[in-house]
Amino acid sequence: MTREREISKVTLVGSVGNAVLLVFKFVAGLLGHSSAMIADAVHSLSDFATDLVVLVFVSISAKPQDESHDYGHGKFETIASFLIGLALVAAAVGIIVSGSMKLAAWWGGEALETPGWIALWAALLSILVKELLYQYTARRGKALDSPVMIANAWHHRSDALSSIGAAIGIGGAIWLGHRWVVLDPIASIVVGLMLMRVAWELLKTSIGELTECSLPAETEQEIEALIRSFPDVQEPHNLHTRRIGSRIAIEAHARMDGRMPLCEVHERATAIERKLKEHFGPKTHVTIHMEPVKDSSVTMSSHRQ
């Protein structure tokens, strides 16, 4: 099964789960008179919309390079991760605002309605289903090195966290009495803040990729070490790295004895490219530029110049 088909399969599993929970939560929220559960259903609706975004953008990102995209279409997957992050922000803001309005109404003396048992059971079922979807999607996302799948996995977990908040508020109102109905909006605000933190991490990563952020320093050091592993290759420098969706791009200069035949220098550059692709994946974009060794009296930099 191709990477695109595997991502689509995992996403479809999640979308089916989201569709079922979406309907069940709305019904439970209406029958159980629970505004928290209705808000949670809206969160599931955002999850379902996110699944559609993933299916569309992953299909585009899987296209090979063409005349208009020399480096392929991998950035479309990063754009999908960015949109998921924005969806999480929107969901988090909605939960915080809703909870704050309920808390303000309670503080002003307004009586909040006690939810029914069906709303609590819906929240507990949502926690179980969404955590299972998170584990499944995150595991497959890491195996396929797909940022958008990992981002979507966190969207599943965000829904589980939202349901935990709803369960605490609904359960507290049922078991502790009417005066404790305020637990519902308080829990919603806490969960909303947690979701905001997750959304920020996703947005930070995707924005870094879209703005051509370099790979971590330890990864660049690893690249230089792989280049130096060839005994006749010296002083890797002018190293430039970035991510293109699920793959990375590496551009580097290195030095060899200028008296060597051009064909041998070319073979060594090809060998370096092959080794980097073996280490970082066959779709890694690698460009190696060879230069003659300078006079030993000249001080060289081992990295960016």
Phi, psi and omega in degrees: 000131181290162181300318180298316181294322180294317178297318179296320180297312181297318180295322179295322176301315179294322182293324176297315178299318180295321181295316180296313180295323180303310181294314183297320181293319179297315179297315180296322180294320179288313181290327182268005179052046183242109177291330178296319181289325176295319177297321178295325177295323177297323177297318177296327177297321178293325176298316181296318178296323178297320178302320179295321178298315181299314182299320181289311187286326178294324177298320179289317184294338181283349181294141179288171179296150178218190184296330182267347180224086184296335180257017180085191184244023185299332182294341177297328176293322177294321177299320178298318178299320179296316179295324177296319177301317177297321178297322178295319178299314180299317179295318181295315179298318179299318180295316181295315181296316180298314180296321181293321179294320178294319180296320179294320179295318178296318180296329180278004175099003179284136180278128177267140184287136178283126182286165180264171183297327182298328178292321179294316179296325177295320179295317181294319178296320180296319179302313182295309184295315184290326177291321176297318178295323177298310182300316182295312183291318180295319180296315179290325178296320178291321180295325181266001182052052183246105179301323183292325177292321178295320177297318179293326177299318179293332175294322175299313181294326178299323178292322177297318178296320177299320179291328176298316177299317179295319180296319179296313181294315181294313180297319178298319180294324182285314188274328186262351178107168188298326184293346181260012177299338180297343177300330180300302180294326179297313179297322180298319180295316179299315180296320178300320178294322177296318179295324179298322179294317178297317180299320180297318179298318179294317180294320180298317180294312183291323178295321178300318179291319181291334179261020175062042177293141180291160174292161179305152183303322181294327177291319179294323177296323177295321178297315180297321179296321178295322178292319180290346182293346175271118188300332182265008179250133185232159167046063173298136181207181183049044181280129177230131182224156175193168175258144173234085185067241183269359180237172182240160177240135181232127173231129184209153172252151176211166183241145174222167178302121183293347180274354181288147177299147182302323182296324179290320178297318179297318179297321180292320177298321178295321179295320177296316178301316180297319181292320178295322179290326176296326183276319186254358179118145185295339181267008179296132177273119184234131173230118180245124179249121181265140178229155177288148179296133179277173178300140185298343181282346181274129180282130183249153173258139182274358181224233186286139175239000000 
